[in-house]
Amino acid sequence: MLKDKWVLITGASSGIGRESVKLFAKNGAKLLLLARDIEKLQSLQSIGIESYIFSVDVSNYEEVKKCFMQIRKITKSIDVLVNNAGILESAMFMMTNQKTIQNVFEVNTFSQMYVSQFVSKMMIKQKKGSIINVTSIMGISGANAHTIYSASKAAIIGFTKSLAKELAPIRVNAIAPGIVDTPLLDSISDEKKNEFIQKIPLKRLALPQEIAQSILFLASDMSSYITASVLEVDGGLCSI
């Protein structure tokens, strides 16, 4: 499906990113993998996934810039970008300090803008490409005690829709996962998880593989006439 296509994935070392790496590899993609944890990236290579790996904090503009200097020595084109890096912060708004607010936006929002800026310059020369930004249903509907996180993800939706208009014919879309069974949920108690599950029409958490499949769809030619869209992959949660 993506044979010999260059695909860059951020937050590639765990969760949705890691499952996306495995799925894209099965579909013949040439992989550029970015994450802070180089050992986890190396573990992907150890299971037979061929890739170029980069230890980089994508919330740091200078690190992103240096990373792309290395990437351009490997390839002059990128066909697909998956902006997946992110963190989950659960806290009441009135108790959230400035440092936390800054960090959440730097990782969840600014990082996608930084990486997209460098990738879009490459895609414009090709006059083609697909950018998939990972947002969240919390960016659509909001969530109690997740105000800053929700705001950082809502910003990605506006960014996606505007960038799609600016970059066309390059396609820019977003995936809005519901509650996914990944390490990001480690900070949430089992009791809270069960509360969430009871609100989901499908009565279960999403598997990271299911989100990866949706990302692959938007990356491929199967979605060739889709841009500026937000695909909700939430088991029906947003319908309530």
C-alpha positions as CSV (number, residue, x, y, z in Angstrom):
1,M,0.0,0.0,0.0
2,L,2.9,2.4,0.7
3,K,5.7,0.5,-1.0
4,D,8.9,2.7,-1.2
5,K,7.1,5.7,0.3
6,W,9.0,7.8,2.8
7,V,7.1,8.1,6.0
8,L,8.1,10.1,9.1
9,I,6.5,9.3,12.4
10,T,7.0,11.2,15.6
11,G,6.4,9.7,19.0
12,A,7.4,6.4,17.3
13,S,8.7,4.6,20.3
14,S,5.4,3.6,22.1
15,G,1.7,3.4,22.0
16,I,-0.1,4.5,18.8
17,G,3.3,5.6,17.2
18,R,4.9,2.2,17.8
19,E,1.9,0.3,16.3
20,S,1.9,2.7,13.3
21,V,5.5,1.9,12.7
22,K,4.8,-1.9,12.6
23,L,1.8,-1.4,10.3
24,F,3.6,1.0,7.9
25,A,6.6,-1.4,7.8
26,K,4.3,-4.3,6.8
27,N,3.0,-2.1,4.0
28,G,6.4,-1.4,2.5
29,A,7.1,2.1,3.8
30,K,10.6,3.5,4.2
31,L,10.6,4.8,7.8
32,L,12.0,7.8,9.5
33,L,11.3,7.5,13.3
34,L,11.6,10.3,15.8
35,A,11.3,9.9,19.6
36,R,13.2,10.9,22.7
37,D,13.9,7.3,23.8
38,I,16.5,6.0,21.5
39,E,16.6,2.6,23.2
40,K,12.9,2.0,22.4
41,L,13.5,3.0,18.8
42,Q,16.4,0.6,18.6
43,S,14.1,-2.2,20.0
44,L,11.9,-1.7,16.9
45,Q,15.0,-2.3,14.7
46,S,15.8,-5.4,16.8
47,I,12.5,-7.0,15.7
48,G,13.3,-6.6,12.1
49,I,11.9,-3.2,11.2
50,E,14.2,-1.4,8.9
51,S,14.3,2.3,9.7
52,Y,16.3,5.5,10.3
53,I,16.0,6.5,13.9
54,F,16.5,9.9,15.5
55,S,16.6,10.8,19.2
56,V,14.9,14.2,19.2
57,D,12.6,16.3,21.4
58,V,10.1,17.5,18.8
59,S,8.9,20.2,21.2
60,N,12.4,21.9,20.8
61,Y,12.6,23.8,17.6
62,E,16.4,23.7,17.4
63,E,16.5,20.0,17.9
64,V,13.9,19.6,15.1
65,K,15.9,21.8,12.8
66,K,19.1,19.8,13.4
67,C,17.2,16.5,12.9
68,F,16.0,17.7,9.5
69,M,19.5,18.6,8.5
70,Q,20.3,14.9,9.0
71,I,17.1,13.7,7.3
72,R,17.9,15.7,4.1
73,K,21.1,13.8,3.8
74,I,19.1,10.6,3.7
75,T,16.1,11.6,1.5
76,K,15.0,14.7,-0.4
77,S,11.3,13.7,-0.2
78,I,8.8,12.7,2.5
79,D,5.5,11.3,1.3
80,V,3.7,10.9,4.7
81,L,4.1,12.7,8.0
82,V,2.4,11.3,11.1
83,N,2.5,13.9,13.9
84,N,1.9,11.5,16.8
85,A,4.1,12.7,19.7
86,G,2.1,13.9,22.7
87,I,1.5,13.8,26.5
88,L,-1.6,13.5,28.6
89,E,-2.0,15.8,31.6
90,S,-4.8,15.3,34.0
91,A,-5.4,18.2,36.4
92,M,-8.0,20.7,37.5
93,F,-7.5,24.0,35.6
94,M,-7.3,26.2,38.7
95,M,-4.5,23.9,40.1
96,T,-2.4,23.8,36.9
97,N,0.8,25.9,37.0
98,Q,2.3,27.9,34.2
99,K,5.1,25.4,33.6
100,T,2.7,22.5,33.0
101,I,0.6,24.6,30.6
102,Q,3.7,25.5,28.7
103,N,4.9,22.0,28.5
104,V,1.6,20.5,27.3
105,F,1.3,23.0,24.5
106,E,5.0,22.6,23.5
107,V,4.7,18.8,23.2
108,N,1.1,18.5,21.9
109,T,0.7,21.5,19.7
110,F,4.0,23.3,18.9
111,S,5.8,20.1,18.1
112,Q,3.3,19.3,15.3
113,M,3.7,22.8,13.9
114,Y,7.5,22.6,14.0
115,V,7.7,19.2,12.2
116,S,5.0,20.1,9.7
117,Q,6.8,23.3,8.8
118,F,10.0,21.4,7.8
119,V,8.1,18.5,6.1
120,S,5.7,20.8,4.2
121,K,8.7,22.6,2.5
122,M,9.8,19.2,1.2
123,M,6.2,18.2,0.1
124,I,5.6,21.5,-1.7
125,K,8.5,20.7,-4.1
126,Q,6.9,17.3,-4.7
127,K,3.4,18.8,-5.1
128,K,2.0,15.9,-3.2
129,G,2.0,14.3,0.3
130,S,-0.2,13.4,3.3
131,I,0.1,14.9,6.8
132,I,-1.8,13.2,9.6
133,N,-2.0,15.0,12.9
134,V,-3.0,13.1,16.0
135,T,-5.5,15.1,18.0
136,S,-8.1,13.7,20.5
137,I,-11.9,13.7,21.0
138,M,-11.1,15.8,24.1
139,G,-10.1,18.5,21.6
140,I,-13.7,18.2,20.2
141,S,-15.8,17.8,23.2
142,G,-13.6,18.8,26.1
143,A,-13.2,16.8,29.3
144,N,-13.4,17.5,33.0
145,A,-10.0,17.9,34.7
146,H,-8.3,17.9,31.2
147,T,-8.8,21.5,30.2
148,I,-5.2,22.2,29.2
149,Y,-4.8,18.9,27.4
150,S,-8.1,19.4,25.6
151,A,-7.1,23.0,24.6
152,S,-3.8,21.8,23.2
153,K,-5.6,19.2,21.1
154,A,-8.3,21.5,19.9
155,A,-5.6,23.8,18.6
156,I,-4.5,20.9,16.4
157,I,-7.9,20.8,14.7
158,G,-7.8,24.4,13.7
159,F,-4.2,24.0,12.6
160,T,-5.1,21.0,10.5
161,K,-8.1,22.6,8.7
162,S,-6.2,25.8,8.0
163,L,-3.0,24.0,6.8
164,A,-5.0,21.8,4.4
165,K,-6.2,24.9,2.7
166,E,-2.8,26.5,2.6
167,L,-0.9,23.4,1.3
168,A,-3.3,21.9,-1.2
169,P,-2.9,19.6,-3.1
170,I,-0.9,18.2,-0.2
171,R,-3.6,16.5,2.0
172,V,-3.7,17.4,5.7
173,N,-6.1,15.5,8.1
174,A,-6.4,14.7,11.7
175,I,-7.2,11.6,13.7
176,A,-9.2,12.1,16.9
177,P,-8.8,8.9,19.0
178,G,-11.1,8.2,21.9
179,I,-9.7,6.5,25.0
180,V,-6.8,4.2,23.8
181,D,-5.2,1.5,25.8
182,T,-1.6,2.9,25.8
183,P,1.0,3.9,28.4
184,L,-0.5,7.4,28.3
185,L,-3.3,6.0,30.5
186,D,-0.9,5.0,33.2
187,S,-1.6,8.2,35.1
188,I,-5.4,7.4,35.2
189,S,-6.8,5.1,37.9
190,D,-8.5,1.8,37.0
191,E,-11.7,3.3,38.6
192,K,-11.6,6.2,36.2
193,K,-10.9,4.0,33.2
194,N,-14.0,1.9,34.1
195,E,-16.0,5.1,34.3
196,F,-14.8,6.1,30.8
197,I,-15.6,2.6,29.4
198,Q,-19.2,2.7,30.7
199,K,-19.7,5.9,28.6
200,I,-18.4,4.3,25.4
201,P,-21.1,2.8,23.2
202,L,-18.7,-0.1,22.2
203,K,-18.0,-0.6,25.9
204,R,-14.2,-1.0,25.6
205,L,-11.0,1.0,25.1
206,A,-9.6,1.4,21.7
207,L,-6.5,-0.7,20.8
208,P,-3.5,1.3,19.5
209,Q,-3.6,-1.0,16.4
210,E,-7.0,0.3,15.5
211,I,-5.8,3.9,15.6
212,A,-2.8,2.9,13.5
213,Q,-5.1,1.4,10.9
214,S,-7.0,4.6,10.6
215,I,-3.8,6.6,10.2
216,L,-2.7,4.2,7.4
217,F,-6.0,4.9,5.7
218,L,-5.4,8.6,5.7
219,A,-1.8,8.1,4.6
220,S,-2.7,6.0,1.6
221,D,-4.4,6.6,-1.7
222,M,-7.6,5.1,-0.4
223,S,-8.3,8.5,1.1
224,S,-7.1,10.5,-2.0
225,Y,-10.1,12.9,-1.9
226,I,-10.0,13.5,1.8
227,T,-8.4,16.6,3.3
228,A,-9.1,19.1,6.1
229,S,-11.0,16.3,7.9
230,V,-11.0,15.1,11.5
231,L,-11.6,11.4,11.7
232,E,-13.1,10.4,15.0
233,V,-12.0,6.9,16.1
234,D,-13.7,6.8,19.5
235,G,-16.1,3.8,19.7
236,G,-19.0,6.3,19.4
237,L,-18.0,8.3,22.5
238,C,-18.4,11.7,20.8
239,S,-22.0,10.8,19.7
240,I,-23.2,10.9,23.3
